[in-house]
Amino acid sequence: MPIKHLTTAELDAGLAHIQQSPQDGGVLEMIVRRPFTDERELLHEGRLDTAVGLVGDNWQARGSNVTPNGSANPEAQLTLMNSRTTNLVAQSRDRWPLAGDQLYVDFDLSEANLQPGTQLEIGEAIVEVTALPHTGCKKFAARFGLDALKFVSTPLGKQMHLRGIYTKVIQPGTIRIGNSITKIA
């Protein structure tokens, strides 16, 4: 049976739950490696590296259409998405990887909680929030509905970073499902 995309009203009804995400002491709930375009591998454990991001992910090979030479954008090395938002738009955990992000976290990703330059410790690794905005695309709308794309793209959705955030790896290390996420002072 196909998934019915949620309406704006149904998405708005889930906003309060998202706003209750922990501001510190969050949890890494899912790691998704993308070895090739539109392919996903769920990992229990992954390795973050300063040169390649999530080891085995195609971020570096895929490149970017915003860099002058088409190389991978170091400001968009790793994406984090709030798991409460993902669960709302995807409607089931098995559909989370369709969002296209690598790390799904129960953590407040809002601008008020995480300014660019904020460092986060996840397992043995440290990542830094970048200023590059993470926005929805045609694939996001196709997978979760146009109302979901509009939901993450409203002024409040952008301020809360409902579509997620970009980070870069500052300290390499192993990460595992269940690791806590903490802001480094």
C-alpha positions, 0 to 999 in steps of 0.5 A: 500500500502506498504511503499517503503524504501528510497534509500541512495541517498534519505536519503542523500538528507534529511541530510541538513534538519536534520542538521538544528535542533535547538541546544537549545530550541528544542521541544518534539514532541512525547512520546511513551510508550512501555508497552510490546515488540513490543507494542506502546502507544502514550502519550500526557503526561508522567511521568519520574522517576529516578527508572523506566524511563518513567512510564509504559514503559517496559525498566526495565522489559525487562532488558539488554543483556549487564549487567552481571545479565541481569538487565536493563542498567541504562545508557540506561533508556530513548532514544531520537531520532531526529524527523527530522531523524525519519520522513525521515526514517519512511516517515510518522508520524504514523510510528515514533513509529516503531523506538522503542524510547520513546521521539522524539524531534526536537533537535540537538542530535549530539556529537558536541551539546550534550556530555555525561554528558550534562543535558537536561530539558524537562518539569518538568524533567531533563535527562542526556546524557549517553556515551552508543552508540545507534545503529540500529538493525535488527528491524530498518532495517526491518522497515525502510530498510537496506539503513536507517540502513546504513545511521544512521551508517555511521561515520557522522550518528554516530557523529550526533547520527542519531539513537538517544541517551541514557539518564537517568532521573536525576530529575523526573517530568511530560513531555508533547508534545510541551515541550521545551528542553533546555541544562542546563549549 
